[in-house]
């Protein structure tokens, strides 16, 4: 295949563009056997958890550049994504807080990081293997006591009392500790002791309405700085007729991301849930090569045409060296991904999960087998 070389070899041919994807004119110096930048080798290859949320024990082995996690409700999909956020984070203390706070409907959520609400006091453990770095073990424990220093920080943030406790995270690879204190409404503060070894950027993207998001203006700016705004606009314009650009405005001192048309503009926030979801996913996937993006049900509120564009955005990110791990209930999204990765099936792995009394079981479909996953689990996802 022109422009594709083995791991560690130089790409001396072609114009450096990936067919049908982003990155035209940006020639990667080194490509993997999949044809993706060598920097993608820093990926999460496995995860195992114990006494973590609804999983008493279990995990996944053999994650790939694109990993799709399927399964019915309450099968452990979100729990595994949460585990990857904490286990792969540069700041486990902050990651623990974000994982708890993203479930805004559940107050006093910290204790539910643990099997059956932590009633038996068993610590939760998360083991993540990051290629080229090693195995990272993070142990979580819960205490109803809040240190005076963290209590003061919560008061400074005007967090809602009572303060419910602290989660201690110990990352054994680095020998470092982080403590995260929570208020009743899941407002949190944290402090970290010791340095954490550098790990790839791991971020969770939950585009569902009502989810706790990073500011859209922030991820817009990251897309601009990555040189990927034009590609984002092209993907969104296939779903939004007449779209000319996506711009950042500052009317009255309030930063707003707007969809720009020939004679008017509309805030993305007013464009409908499906368009908001697609815009956010495109911007969030503008991550550096070697990072991991975790997508929670990216199909939320999306029309089938938007799902096809989401699949293209995912493929483009993977081609640029971003690992994408996503959970989904959507056969339409799975079909779109199978189509987009038809020529690159070795980069795709599908897991089908089942959870029985806290024991996680999974079936793994790799490469060319991924198409069989669609037939085997179709009814289970409906």
LINSULRA-V556161 format. One record per residue. N is the residue number from 1. SS is DSSP state (H for helix, E for strand, - for the rest). BURIAL is 1 if it has 16 or more other ideal C-beta (glycine too) atoms within 10 Angstrom, else 0. D_LAST is the distance of its C-alpha to the last C-alpha in Angstrom with 2 decimals. Layout:
n ss burial d_last
N SS BURIAL D_LAST
N SS BURIAL D_LAST
//
This chain:
n ss burial d_last
1 - 0 38.36
2 - 0 40.60
3 - 1 40.50
4 - 0 38.59
5 - 1 40.56
6 - 0 40.15
7 - 0 39.66
8 - 0 42.61
9 E 0 44.17
10 E 0 45.25
11 - 1 43.68
12 - 0 46.80
13 - 0 45.29
14 - 0 43.36
15 - 0 43.07
16 - 0 40.59
17 - 0 37.74
18 - 1 34.31
19 - 0 33.22
20 - 0 30.73
21 - 1 30.60
22 - 1 32.56
23 - 1 35.91
24 - 0 38.13
25 - 0 41.68
26 - 0 40.78
27 - 1 41.64
28 - 1 40.47
29 - 0 43.37
30 E 0 41.42
31 E 1 38.25
32 - 1 36.11
33 - 0 35.33
34 - 1 32.04
35 - 1 34.23
36 - 1 33.33
37 E 1 36.03
38 H 1 37.42
39 H 1 36.86
40 H 1 33.16
41 H 1 34.39
42 - 1 34.31
43 - 1 30.69
44 E 1 28.86
45 E 1 28.63
46 E 0 27.43
47 E 1 26.60
48 E 1 27.17
49 E 1 27.10
50 E 1 28.57
51 E 1 28.61
52 E 1 26.67
53 - 1 24.36
54 - 0 21.95
55 E 1 22.80
56 E 1 25.96
57 E 0 26.21
58 E 1 24.40
59 E 1 23.83
60 E 1 23.11
61 E 0 25.79
62 - 0 26.21
63 - 1 24.57
64 - 1 25.44
65 - 1 26.16
66 E 1 22.47
67 E 1 20.17
68 E 1 16.37
69 E 1 14.79
70 E 1 11.22
71 - 1 9.89
72 - 0 8.22
73 - 0 10.24
74 - 0 13.92
75 - 1 13.93
76 - 1 16.83
77 H 1 15.71
78 H 1 17.72
79 H 1 20.49
80 H 1 21.08
81 H 1 21.36
82 H 1 23.78
83 H 1 25.69
84 H 1 26.15
85 H 1 27.41
86 H 1 29.98
87 H 1 30.87
88 - 1 31.31
89 - 1 32.95
90 - 0 36.54
91 - 1 36.82
92 H 1 34.96
93 H 1 36.49
94 H 1 34.99
95 H 1 31.64
96 H 1 31.53
97 H 1 32.28
98 H 1 29.64
99 H 1 26.89
100 H 1 27.98
101 H 1 28.70
102 - 1 25.36
103 - 0 23.90
104 - 0 26.17
105 - 0 24.82
106 - 0 26.05
107 - 0 29.85
108 - 1 31.82
109 H 1 28.95
110 H 1 31.15
111 H 1 31.36
112 H 1 27.57
113 H 1 27.87
114 E 1 29.03
115 H 1 27.59
116 H 0 27.49
117 H 0 29.34
118 H 1 32.17
119 - 0 33.87
120 - 0 35.45
121 - 0 36.64
122 - 0 35.10
123 - 1 34.82
124 E 1 31.61
125 E 1 31.94
126 E 1 30.22
127 E 1 31.27
128 E 1 30.51
129 E 1 32.16
130 E 1 33.16
131 - 0 34.66
132 - 0 38.38
133 - 1 38.60
134 E 0 37.68
135 E 0 35.84
136 E 1 35.56
137 E 0 35.35
138 E 1 34.80
139 E 1 35.54
140 E 1 34.65
141 E 1 36.59
142 E 1 36.82
143 E 0 40.00
144 - 0 40.64
145 - 0 43.77
146 - 1 43.89
147 - 0 46.76
148 H 0 49.24
149 H 0 48.61
150 H 1 44.87
151 H 1 45.55
152 H 0 47.91
153 H 1 45.38
154 H 1 42.84
155 H 0 45.61
156 H 0 46.46
157 - 0 42.91
158 - 0 43.26
159 - 1 40.29
160 - 0 39.59
161 - 0 41.38
162 - 0 41.14
163 E 1 40.44
164 E 1 38.20
165 E 1 38.96
166 E 1 38.78
167 E 1 36.57
168 E 1 38.69
169 E 1 37.18
170 E 1 39.30
171 E 1 38.57
172 - 0 40.51
173 - 1 40.74
174 - 1 42.79
175 - 0 44.28
176 E 1 43.34
177 E 1 42.27
178 E 1 40.47
179 E 1 40.35
180 E 1 37.96
181 E 1 38.92
182 E 1 36.65
183 E 1 37.37
184 - 0 35.51
185 - 0 33.38
186 - 1 32.47
187 - 1 35.15
188 E 1 36.45
189 E 1 39.36
190 E 1 40.05
191 E 0 42.93
192 E 1 43.17
193 E 0 45.92
194 - 0 46.69
195 - 0 45.46
196 - 1 42.10
197 - 0 42.12
198 - 0 40.68
199 - 1 37.05
200 - 1 34.78
201 - 0 33.17
202 E 1 29.72
203 E 1 27.89
204 E 1 24.60
205 E 1 23.08
206 E 1 20.71
207 - 1 20.45
208 - 0 18.51
209 - 0 20.74
210 - 0 23.02
211 - 1 22.81
212 - 0 26.22
213 - 1 27.17
214 - 0 30.23
215 - 0 32.32
216 H 1 31.23
217 H 1 34.94
218 H 0 35.13
219 H 1 32.35
220 H 1 33.81
221 H 1 37.14
222 H 1 35.71
223 H 1 34.33
224 H 1 37.79
225 H 0 39.56
226 - 1 37.43
227 - 0 38.40
228 - 1 34.82
229 H 1 34.90
230 H 0 35.53
231 H 1 32.52
232 H 1 30.31
233 H 1 31.85
234 H 0 31.28
235 H 1 27.54
236 H 1 27.21
237 H 1 29.63
238 - 0 27.36
239 - 1 25.06
240 - 1 27.92
241 - 0 30.58
242 - 0 34.13
243 - 1 33.47
244 - 0 36.59
245 E 0 36.23
246 E 1 34.77
247 E 0 37.69
248 E 0 38.69
249 E 0 41.03
250 E 0 43.06
251 E 0 43.92
252 - 0 46.04
253 - 0 45.32
254 E 0 41.54
255 E 0 39.66
256 E 1 36.96
257 E 1 34.73
258 E 1 34.90
259 E 1 33.56
260 E 1 36.79
261 - 0 37.31
262 - 0 40.58
263 - 0 42.03
264 - 0 39.99
265 E 0 37.57
266 E 0 34.64
267 E 0 33.49
268 H 1 30.10
269 H 0 29.32
270 H 0 29.63
271 - 1 27.67
272 - 1 24.23
273 H 0 21.50
274 H 1 19.94
275 H 1 23.43
276 H 1 24.35
277 H 1 21.41
278 H 1 22.38
279 H 1 26.04
280 H 1 25.60
281 H 1 23.61
282 H 1 26.30
283 H 1 29.07
284 H 1 27.67
285 - 1 27.29
286 - 1 31.01
287 - 1 31.78
288 - 0 34.62
289 - 1 34.29
290 - 1 33.84
291 - 1 31.58
292 E 1 27.99
293 E 1 25.37
294 E 1 22.41
295 E 1 19.59
296 E 1 17.21
297 - 1 14.02
298 - 1 16.15
299 - 1 13.64
300 - 1 14.42
301 - 1 15.75
302 - 1 16.22
303 - 0 16.63
304 H 0 15.68
305 H 0 19.42
306 H 1 19.56
307 H 1 16.83
308 H 1 19.17
309 H 1 22.01
310 H 1 20.28
311 H 1 19.83
312 H 1 23.52
313 H 1 24.59
314 H 1 22.98
315 H 1 24.73
316 H 1 27.94
317 H 1 27.87
318 H 1 27.40
319 H 1 30.25
320 - 1 32.41
321 - 1 32.00
322 - 1 29.36
323 E 1 26.88
324 E 1 23.34
325 E 1 20.87
326 E 1 17.50
327 E 1 14.34
328 - 1 11.08
329 - 1 7.32
330 - 1 8.02
331 H 1 8.30
332 H 0 11.09
333 H 1 12.91
334 H 1 12.79
335 H 1 14.19
336 H 1 16.75
337 H 1 17.85
338 H 1 18.31
339 H 0 20.42
340 H 1 22.40
341 - 1 23.18
342 H 0 23.92
343 H 0 27.57
344 H 1 27.04
345 H 1 24.54
346 H 1 26.74
347 H 1 25.88
348 E 1 22.13
349 E 1 20.63
350 E 1 17.03
351 E 1 16.44
352 E 1 13.66
353 E 1 14.46
354 E 0 14.81
355 E 1 17.18
356 E 0 19.47
357 - 0 22.24
358 - 1 22.52
359 E 0 22.74
360 E 1 20.45
361 E 0 19.56
362 E 1 18.23
363 E 1 18.09
364 E 1 19.65
365 E 1 19.46
366 E 0 22.47
367 H 0 23.65
368 H 0 23.36
369 H 0 21.01
370 H 1 18.27
371 H 1 17.31
372 H 0 16.62
373 H 1 14.03
374 H 1 11.86
375 H 0 12.37
376 H 0 12.32
377 H 1 9.09
378 H 0 6.83
379 H 0 5.42
380 H 0 5.74
381 H 1 3.79
382 - 0 0.00
//
